[in-house]
Amino acid sequence: MIDRHAHPDAQVVDATIRSRRAIRHFTDDAVTRRVVEDILDVARSAPSNSNTQPWRVYVLTGARKAALSEALRRAHADDEHPPLRHMPDALPHAMRARQETFGMRYYGALGVSKSDHQQRARVTARNFDFFGAPVGLIFAVDSTLTKYSWLDYGIFIQTVMLAARAVGLATCAQVSFARFQNVIADHLDLPCGDEIVCGMSLGFPDEASPVNRIDMAREPVRNFSTFIGFD
Ligand SMILES: Cc1cc2nc3c(=O)[nH]c(=O)nc-3n(C[C@H](O)[C@H](O)[C@H](O)COP(=O)(O)O)c2cc1C
């Protein structure tokens, strides 16, 4: 019989998983290339279908990160790119409700009302500054791959976030970057066929910032699991 709470490895792993949060305000403290390399070195152990390892990671800092942010901010302001449809319009009811709760808490923490479209656009634009983080990551995948490889990618990205969390760093995965595939491809000179999966901000969290203290509730296990064949 396993007593999960008494297991020392579980205590560390569980605490790392449970304490990870999407962080959207960072301190100015730098993160070295070596630290990012170490995080990616841990994350490369993530499993993938037939060990295909579909990840390709671009790590940016300093002037090159600033230049990409500038280009993306301009593209966002020009509003010429079609909106990113990263979820279906007809989202299942329970998921829509959770999404709305997220929106209320997120914009609420920033003091922005639902109807203030200008302010909300400004909030969205902060994504492209990597929320002020010293390091920005862009994750790309071969565009011929299917949803099963994207599943591998999700596992990899969570592993990156946990490896970062374990050394006191914070992250925010950001699908927002996928809207600007062409801008990023031009800017980073991506090989033809590299599709943007998402971006990620990486740095030290500003613990005092209200936007970093939003509590995003999770459903209890019984609400999403069906146990079959147990006593
Ligand atoms: C794949 C993925 C894409 C995301 N994209 C964005 C994004 O573009 N902008 C943003 O502010 N947060 C983004 N998030 C963060 C989610 O909003 C956040 O994970 C969720 O609300 C749960 O909160 P938590 O991570 O603090 O537990 C993304 C998260 C994931 C996993």
The ligand as an ORCA input file, in Angstrom:
! r2SCAN-3c Opt
* xyz 0 1
  C      -0.990     25.852    -23.775
  C      -1.285     27.063    -22.919
  C      -1.436     28.298    -23.517
  C      -1.653     29.443    -22.732
  N      -1.714     30.672    -23.337
  C      -1.779     31.787    -22.572
  C      -1.667     33.072    -23.183
  O      -1.547     33.209    -24.401
  N      -1.694     34.153    -22.368
  C      -1.820     34.050    -21.015
  O      -1.823     35.075    -20.334
  N      -1.932     32.836    -20.405
  C      -1.889     31.712    -21.155
  N      -1.937     30.464    -20.568
  C      -2.030     30.354    -19.103
  C      -3.410     29.860    -18.660
  O      -4.356     30.903    -18.693
  C      -3.271     29.292    -17.235
  O      -2.404     28.181    -17.264
  C      -4.615     28.861    -16.660
  O      -5.463     29.951    -16.466
  C      -4.461     28.118    -15.308
  O      -3.784     28.926    -14.386
  P      -2.419     28.455    -13.708
  O      -1.452     28.109    -14.816
  O      -1.954     29.644    -12.894
  O      -2.711     27.267    -12.872
  C      -1.751     29.318    -21.318
  C      -1.623     28.056    -20.737
  C      -1.388     26.951    -21.522
  C      -1.205     25.601    -20.856
*
